[in-house]
C-alpha cells in the first residue's frame, strides 16, 4: 500500500513538473542564461515547508467558514464571469472601463519600474506583464478584502514557495498566474453551470494542493499528500452520486442556458480585440476632436435599456456556399427590430457584388409593395421578419451577396443640470462649502444619457455646476449647450432628418450664439435645427458632428423657481435614417454536364417562412430533441434539404412564431444533418442535410 | 371578637398597601437637556414609493420632530423636485414646534403631506430616476447649564481643604440641539486681588447638518440671495455665571465663524472692574450657563424611479 502511495506521490510530482513546463530541467540547462546573474543566488534558496499547506487550508477556511461554528467565512467569490465578459464586449466605454482605471495605471507604472530596474529575459518580461494584467483585472473586477487575501497569498507563495522550488522566478510567475486564474476565474465560470456550484475552491482547494506539491520533501509532506489522496478516494462515491444527481436534474432549459452563457462568453472573447480596436479608435477620435477645438460631448446609454435598440440583420447565410452557373443564388436572414417607438419603417434591398464591384439586384421576399427588388416593412415594437434574397441566372464568379436595410430611427438624450442664485453660490464657494454636499445631492457631475440605438447622442455643457444665475442682471449669465452625434455601429448614417433641443424655461437660444442655424432665428423651450442645415452637415462622411450654442437668460425667476437649488434638464432628440448591410461570400461555378440533372433537382431552395412550396412536402416541425425526427406522422422534410428550423422558431403548442433562436454552436443534429447556426427553444435544431447525403 | 375585627382591618390594610407597587419601576427618567438633534425630518416609508408610474399621483409624507429643547418658530420645510419629471402644487411649509420642557418632556411632532404627480418620461426610456430633496431650515438655540468651581486661591498657598478645584469639564451627548458645547475650560486671572475667571467654551456640530446665522436660516431654504457672511455663524447670546451675566464678560469672538474642520470656541473673560471676588475668598461651586443661537439646515433625499406606463 505504502509503495503504491509513494508511486502516486511520484506521479503527482510528474504532474507538477508537467504543469511547470519542465521548469527544473529548464533551470538546470538554461537557468543561468535566463536568470543571468541571479542563478547563483537562486540555488541557495530554501524551499518552502509544509506550513504553506496549512496556510492555504487556513485561507480556505477563511473563505468558506468553519463547519459547525458561527463563522460563515468571508465569502470569496472570485470574479463574476458574466460581468467580466460583458465588460469586454458590450459596454461602449470599454476603453475607459478596463484600460483607463486605477489598477491598470498602477500595473503599468509597476511594469515600467520593473523594466527600468531589472535586466530580465524576454520570457520573464512577458509573464511579468501577464501577471500584472491579471492583478489589474482582479483589482478592477473583484476588489475586496478576501480578494486581497488571495492575491497576498498568491504573491507570497510565488516568492517563497514556487521561486525556491524552481530556482527561476519566471516559472514561479507562470504557476502563480495559472493559480490566480483558476482561483478568480475558473471557479466562477463553473458556478454559472446549473447544479455544478459544488465545484468550488472548498472542494478543490487548489492553493492547498499546489502548496503541498511544491514544498520540500519531508515526512509531513508525505502525510499531507496521502491525506489529500485519501480524501478524494473517500469522496469518490459522494462525487459519483453528486454527478448522477446533476445529470438527472439538468433539464433542457438548463442545457440551453448553459450553452447560451458559454456562447456569450465565447462570442465576447472573440470580440475582445475588435472591441478594443474600436474603442481605441473612438478614444483617439474624441481626443483629436478635443485637440482640434471640435468639442465632442460623450454620452452613456440609458442604464435602464435592457436590450439594444435598433434594426439588426442576423443569421444571414447562403443556401449553399457553391452554386452552378445559371442557378438562382439565394441567401436568407432574420431582420430583427427592437424599438419602443410606434413604428419603424425598414426598406430592404439585396444585391450581389462581383469582383469588379458590379452590382446585381436581387428579388426580396416577402414582397411588400409593387417592386420585387425592394420591400418596405413597417415594424411595431419588437418584431422580426425572415427575409430571403434570390438572384436568378447568376453567371460564374465570386460574389458578395448581401442585404441592405435602410430604416428611420430616433435617439433621445438628456443631461441633468443645476442652477442656483449666483450670490449664494459665490458665498458658498468663498466659505469652501460644496453646494451639492450642502443640499444632499450626490449626482454632482451628471452624465449625458441617451437611449440605445446606432447613434450616440451626447449633450454637454462646459459650465461648472451649479450654474450661477444673477437675478439682478440677466446679461451676467454664462451657460452653453452642445449636442454631439456619433455613429456607434458598423452601419452608415444616411441622413439626419431632424434635431430638436429642449432647454429649461427661462433660457433662450439665439442662432447668433450658435455654430448652426436655428429655426426662427431664436427660440425658448423647444429649438429645432433646420433641415437645410442638417443636410449641409453630412454626417455620413464625418461619422460625427457637434452643434453648439451659448444660452441667454430670459427669466431668472422661472429658471430658479422657489427652491434653493433648481434641477433642470437639457434634452435633445435626433431622427435619422440609418443603413446596415450584411453580406456572405458565394461562389458560382461552371456547369458540369453529368451533374446537371441531379444538381437541378436538389437545388437548395430556402423554405419561405418555414413552409415548403409546391411538391417539396412539409417542413418538419415539432422535432424530437434527441433524434431530430418529427413527432408528427407523415411530415416530410423539404426536398430543398431544409430540416426543421431554418426559419423563425415556432412554438409547437401555440403555433406562434418568433421564439428566440439560440445562436449556440450546436452539433446535436442527427446523423446526416449539419448544424446551420441556430437552435430553437422548442427542441428544434437548425439543421440541414449534409451535402454527402443529398 | 375584637381580635377578629382587628385582624380583618390589618389584613385589609396589608392587601391595600400590597396593591401599591414601587413607582420607581415605571418612572420615566429623561434628561431633556441631552441629545444631539434639533429638528429631525423623517421621510415616511413608501411615501414617496421608490417606484411610480408615469402620470401617477403620489404623496411625500414628512414627519418633523423637535427632538431638542428649543422652540422652533417660522422654520421652513422645503421640498425640491425635478420639475421636468414631477409636479407639485405647494412646495413649502412654515413649521412651528414646541421644544421639550420639564413640564412637557415629549417631542413635538408635525406631519406634512405633499401631493406630487409624476410626469411623462422620454418616449424611448423605460425608466427615469428622479431626486426629491426635503430641506428643513430653522433657527435654534442650545443652552448648557452646569456648575463650575470658583477657586480664587489659584496658587494653593493656604493649607486649607478646598471645597472644589477649577477643572476642565467635558460634555458628551449634547444639550438637546445640533450644536453642542463639548468642553468648558476654566482659567483664573488675578489682578489687584480680584479673581477673574476666564472660560473657554468649545463647540461641536453634532447634528450632521449645516450652520447658518441666526435669523438667516429660512433664506437657505429658498432661492433668495444670501452672502457668505450668513454662513456658519453661532452667536453667544447669553452667559450666566453666579450673579454675573454676559455683559460682565469680554467674549471673543462675539459671533463665532463656525468651521467643522477647526476648533470652534468662545473665550470669555470677566471684565476687570466688575469682579468682586477676592483672591483670598474661599472656593465655592456656582451655576454656569451659556446660550447659543444659530440657524440650522438639514436635507433628506429620496430617489424615485418613474416607470414607463405602456408602449407608446
Interface residues (C-beta under 8 A of the other chain):
Chain A: X302 X304 X305 X306 X309 X340 X341 X342 X381 X410 X411 X412 X414 X416 X420 X421 X423 X424 X426 X427 X428 X430 X431 X433 X438 X439 X440 X441 X442 X443 X451 X471 X504 X560 X561 X562 X563 X564 X565 X566 X567 X568 X569 X571
Chain B: X78 X80 X81 X82 X83 X84 X91 X92 X122 X123 X124 X125 X126 X127 X128 X131 X133 X135 X210 X220 X221 X222 X223 X224 X225 X226 X227 X228 X229 X230 X231 X232 X297 X299 X300 X301 X308 X311 X312
